[in-house]
Amino acid sequence: MNPAAEVWEKVKALMGAEMTTTTLDTWFDDTQAVALEESRLVLYSPTQFKRDIIASRYVLPIQNALHELFSTDFQVTVLTEGELDGRNKSKPSVFLPGTEEYTFDRFVVGSSNKFAHAAARKAAENPGLSYNPLFIYGESGLGKTHLLYSIAHAIHADHPDYKIIYVKGDSFTNELIAAIREGRTQEFRDKYRMADVFLMDDVQFIAGRDSTQEEMFHTFNTLYELKKQIAFTSDRPPKEMLRLEDRLKTRFEWGLLADIIPPDYETRTAIIKNKAIRMGMELPDYIIQLIAETITANVRQIEGTVNKIMAYQDLNGDKVDKNTVVRAVKDIFKEKSDILPTADVIIDEVCKFYNLEPSLLRGQGRSKDISLARQIAMYQIRRMTNLSLKEIGAEFGGRDHSTVLNALNRIEDLVKTDPEKAEIIKDITTNINSRYE
């Protein structure tokens, strides 16, 4: 059944609560759903007489049912013979450019990810019917995003007309903030609640954001009710998201939870061989073994090392030997002093998290939210840079070192005693580090 037809069946079921079976059968027994567009449902009735009756008497009940399903207003168009023939077919949407290599065929399966891979494949084969929602969790760099893209590509191949939405958790929040500010909230809801496949990466970043969680709750309910495929990734399972509303935790656990752990030696070896073959490079067994033994916890770092070796070979004409591997690994695991974030980056990420302007943190504002964000920024700068207390104070309007020290002590106490604040620190740290990946 196509997406429009699925929605039409739901609409008729809702209208059935307000009108008799005879009325439904008389006017809608042979009415078909042609298309579900951004904010319009297009129907087809085979006779002009029925078409006119539906258009004059029943458009409002149809619109009310659609509003109940999507929490947004819809237009309804009813076509008949001739009008249907002249209607242009909808074009498939542009599909996730730049992600073509992230497919199931290119995902190296091992004991550490076998369960998550099998679940993702099943969800792609039967979208909305098997493992819905699918929730994949694990540390960064283990292939969670690869599996999300693989689901998308597999479904797109089988159902090119499906509307597939991929979004990161923080981007979802930022879009909502912009939509509220610009008066485009309805457009935002239309975009996500009319998806056939909804994929969210790093869903942990919506936790603690009231408006975002409210929108997610209604978006999830709409898509789940319509049996649309939903899949999430996160760095932790729902129960460990302390700032996530209980009603969302429950929904995220309705389907299947699948974890990914760091790859074992055999899987790391297979990943290296697979990457090298795809790049047209032949690596000696001892080189593969050396890489697999050196990098043990992150698929992204393993692939990055192979890329570095390839670059040394192509650009410098270097022979691939132990020294080449050592240099490549050293580039991946840079010295801490080489990758220290700047105070500006840290302040920027804290402000993004709290939806504040950097000038507010650097200024004299003393409201509760601004003060907390400023203290967290000072704490992160102290942890992640080599700046002194005096230098940190200078970043915030020339505050003295005792003010900075008080901020550090307060946040350190909160991290120890307040699990939710500790989770916030972890999320902000992840965002800062991602700027340097």
N, C-alpha and C positions, 0 to 999 in steps of 0.2 A: 504494500500500500504506500502511495506517495505521501509526502508530508501534508499537502492540502487535504487529501482524502481523510487522513487521520484526524485532522482538526475538525473537518466537517462532521465526522461521526461523533466527536465529543460535543459539538454544537447541537446536533440533533438530540443527543441524550439529555443535555441541559434544557432544551426547549420542551422535551417530553414531560418535564415536571410542571409545565405551565399550560400545556394544551393536550387535547385528546389524541389517542393513537390514530383515530380516523382522520383527524386534521393533518397529522404528520404524514400518514400514508397517502392521502389525497394529493397534497401539494408537493411533497418532497421525496416520494418513492423513487422517482427517476431523475432527481436533481443530482448533479455531479459537481464536485469541487475541481476547478480547473487549475487554480494557482493560489498560493499564499504568498503575497508580496510583503513589502515592508510594513504597510499599514492598511492593506486591502485584501479581502477574500473575494476571489472571482469564482462565480458559480455558473453552471450551464443547465438550462431547462429546455427540453426538446420541443416544446410547443410555445407559440407566442402567447396563448391564453394563460397558461400556467406561469409563464415568465412575468406577465403583467400583474397577476395576482400576488406573486411572491414579492415583486418590487413595490407594490402599493400597500400590502398588508403586513408583510413579515420581515422586512429589512430591520426594523427596530428590535424585534426579539432576537434576531440573529446577531445584531450588534451587541445586545446585552449579554448574550452567551459568550461572545468573543471577549468582551471586557472582563467577564468573570474568569475566563481562562488566562488572559494575558495581562490583566490590570492596565489596559491601555485601550484607546478608542480606535475602532476599525471602520473603514468604508466597506460597503458590500456592493459588488457589481454582479448583475445577473444577465447572462448572455443567452441567446437562442440561435437557431440555425442561421448561417450567414455571418452573424457577428462573431461566432466562434471560429469559423473558417478564416476570417480576416485578421484574427488576433495574432500578433507576433509572439513566438515562443520566447520564454525567458532564457537569457543566456546564463550559463554557469558562472558562478562568482570566481574572481581571481583567487588562486589557491596558494597560500603560504609560500611565496617565492623565497628562494635561498635555503630551503630545507630539504631539497630533493634527496640528499644523501642519507637522511635519517629515516630509514625504512627497516622493516623487520628483517629483510635479507642481509642487511649490513650490521645487524645487532648480534654481537658475539655472545652466545648463551653458555652459561656455566652454572655450577651449583649455587653461586651467590645470587643469581638473578633469574633462575629458571622458572620459578613460580610466577614472578611478576611478568615475565615475558609471555608465558602461556596465558595468563589472565588477560593481558593486553590484546593478544591475538584473538582470543575468544570474544572479547568486547567488540573488536573490529569486525569480526565475522557476523555477529548478531547485534548490531547497535541498538541499544535501548532494551535489550531482552536478556543479555547475559552480563552479570556482574555490573549492575548499574545502581549507584555510582561505583566506579573503580577508583580506589585511593592508593597510590603508590608512594611510599615514603622511604627515605634513606639519606645519607650524607651527600654533600655536594660532589659532583663529578663522577657519579656512578652509573649514569645512563637513564635517569628518570625522564629528562626532556626528550631524549632519543625515542623512548617508548611512546610518549605523547604524540610526537610527530609521526611515528610509525602508524599509530592508530588512525591519525588524520589521513595519511596517504592511502592506507588500505581502504578506508571507508570511501574516500573520494574516488578511488578506482572503481569500486562497485556501485557507487551512488553519486555520479558526477553532479546531480542536481541538488544534493544536500548542501545546506548552508552550514559550514564548519567554522566555528569561532575558537581561536586560540588566544589566550591572554595571560599575562603574568599577574599575580595577585596585587602587586603594587601599582601596576598600570591600570587595573580595574578600579582601584581607589582613586587614582589621579584623574581618570576619565570621569568618574562620578563627581568629583570636586569641580572639575571644569564644567560639567553639564549643569550642575546646580548653580554655579556662578553665572553661566550664560543663558540660563532658562531653557536648557535642552534636556531636561530630565526624561521627558517622554521619549525622545529620540534615543537616549541611552537605554531605556528599558526595551524599546522595540528591537534594538540591535541584539541584545542578549537573549531575550525571552522568545525570539522567533528562530533561534538556532535549532538545527537538527542534531548537531554535535557540539557540545560545550566542553572545552578543554582549558583548565587553569593550572598554570605552573606556579609553584611557590605559594600555595594558598595560605600558608601560615601568616603572610603579610596582611591579610584582611582582619586578623584577630585584634580585638581591642578598638576597632573603629566602628562606632555605632551605626552610622548611616550606611557604610559599606556592608556590614553584616545584615542590616535590614534589607538592602537590595538583593544580597546574595540569597537570603531566606526566600524571598518571593520568586526570584529567578529560578532557584532550585526547585521549588514547589511546582512552578509552571512547567518546567521542562520534564521533571519526573512524572508528573501527571500525564503528560503527552507521550511518555515513553521515549524521550529523546536521550541519546547517550551522553552521560556526564562522566568526566574523568579528572582527577586532581593529582598533583604531586606536591610533596611537602618534605621538609627535613625531619619531621617527627609525626607520629600518629596523632589523630584527633584528640585523644584523651590527654595528651601531653601539652596541648595548646591551652594554656591556663587562661588566656584572655579571650578565648573563643566562646561564644554563647553556647549554652548547653543544647539548645534546639538545633544548632548547626552541627555540633559534635554528633548528635544522634543521627542526623540525616547523612552525614559523611560516612557513618558506619553502617548504613542500611545495606550497602552492597557488599563489596569485597575489599579488605585491606591486604595489600601485598608489599612486603618490604624488600629492599635491595641492600645487600651488605657488600663490603669491599671484596673484590675478586680474589679467589685463591690462586695459587701459583700456576696451575694448569690453564685457568681462564686468562690470566695475564699473558701467558705465553701465546695463547690463541689470538688474543687481541693484537699483540705485536706483529705476529705473522700476517694476520688479516690486513692490518694497516699497511704494512710494507708491500704486500702483494698489490693492494689497490693503488699504491703509489709507484708501482713498477720497480721496486727495489728489492734486491735479494740480500738478506742479512744472514751471516753465518750463525750457526746454532749457539756458539758461545756468546755472541753478541746479544742474541735474543734472551739467553739465560741471564746475562749480566743485567739487562734492563729489568727483566721480571723479578730479579732478586733485589734490585735497588729501589724500585718504585712499587710499593705494595698496597696502597690504599686508595688510589684515585685513577680512574680510567682516563680522565681528561689529561692528567699529567703523563700517563703512559703514551697516549697518542701525541702529545706535545713533544715528547722526547724523540719519537720517531720522525716527526716533522723537522725537528732541529737537525737530526742526523742527515736527513735528505737535503736540507738547505746547505749544510757544510759540504756535502758531496757535490751538489750541483753548482754552487756559487764559488767555492774555494778549490774544488777538485780534490778534496781531502779523501784519503783512504779510510774506509770504515773499519776502525779498530777500537781497542779498549779506550785509548785516549779520546777518540771521537765521542764515545758514549759518556765518558766522564765529563767532557765539556758540555754535552747536551743536557745531562742531568743537572750539572751545576747551573746552567741557564734556567732550568725549570725551578730548581730550589735555590733561588737567589738569596744572597745574604740578607738578613733582616734589614740592615741599614740601606740596602738598595731599593727596598719596596715600602719604605715608611710612607704612610699617607700624610698629606699636608693638613694643617689645621683648617684650611679653607674647605677641603674635601669633607673632613669630619663634621664641621659646622653645617655644611650643605646637606649632608645625609641626615643629621639630627633634625634639621629644619624640614626636610621632606617628610620625615616620619611624623612630625607633629603639625605639618601644614602651616609652618611659620616662615616669615621672611628672615634671612640672616641678619638684617639690620636690627631686628628686634632682640636677637641674642647678644649682639655686640653693643646694644644701646643700654638705656637705664631702666627699661620696663621691669616692674617688680610683681606683675601678676603671678599667680600660682603656676600656671602652665608655662609661662615664659621662664620663670626662675628654675623650674625643674628641668626644662629642656637645656637651659644654659649650664646648669650643673652637670647634666649628663654629658654635654659636649666637652666641658672641662675634664671630666673623668676619662672620656674616651681619648682625648688628646694626650693626657698624661700617660695612659696605658699604651698608646699606639705610636707615639712619637718620642723624640729625645728632648723636647722642649722643657725648660725649667718652669718652676711655678711663676716666676716673674714674667717669663716670655708668654706663658699661657694667659696671665692676667692682661698683658698688652693686647692680646687678640680680642679681648672683651672690654674695650674702652678704657684700658689702663687700670683695671682693678688690681689691688695689691695682692701679694702672695698669700696673706692670711685668709682673704676671701676665697681664693682658689683652694687653699688647704681645707677650709671648712666645707666647700663643695665636694671635694674628693672624699672626705670622711663621711659626709651624709650619704653619698651614692654607694660607697662601700658598705655602709650599714644596711642600706635598702637591698642591695644585692644579696646580702647574707640572710635578711629577715623577710623579704618580700619576693616570693617566687615570680610574681607577675612582672615586677620591675627587672628582675634578673633576665626574664624572657625578652623584655624590651631591649635590654643591653645586648643580648645575643643577636637579635634581629638587626639592630643597627650595625653591629660589628660585621655581620654577614654582608650587609649592603655596602659598607665601606670596602671590605675586602674584594667584593665583586667588581669594583671599579678598577682593580689592578690585575684581573684575570686575563 
